[in-house]
Each structure stands twice: as structure tokens, then as C-alpha cells.
Amino acid sequence: MPKSILNYNQGKIYEIVCRTTGKRYIGSTGNSLKDRMLGHIQTFNHYKKTGKILCCSVLVMESGNYEYRVLQDYPCE
């Protein structure tokens, strides 16, 4: 996935929640949430192949039973 140019005036704080365990990951992005989640999915796929944790979001996504949502729009300069 090509790196997106971050648009900080479109910033948002989001969470990923495991519906099975209740584990949560809180993050922020200047990209769309859809694009950011594609990055988390790529990181999770890398984790499944190698066992290497590049981001703790993989621990929330492990069961495959997760949801994500924007907690707050947070535009900044």
C-alpha cells in the first residue's frame, strides 16, 4: 500500500475493539479510517506470517472478531 500524505486538518482519534476479549487499541490518523485500517490489516497479516508484533493493534485483531470506529474528529495544523 502506498504511503498516503497525512492531512492533519482531517485528523481523527479511533479505536479498534475485540468483541471477544474486550481488548482495545486507540490510535490517531490524518488519513481516512478506511485507509488506516488497511495498514493495520497489513500489519496483522505480517504478524500471522512472522510472529513479529509491529503494532499492538494485532493483539486486538487476533480473534478476527473486532470492530473499529472514530471516537473523535481531531483536526490540527
Summary of the structure (lengths in Angstrom):
residues: 77
radius of gyration: 12.8
end to end distance: 25.3
largest distance: 37.6
contacts: 190
relative contact order: 0.31
helix: 34%
strand: 27%
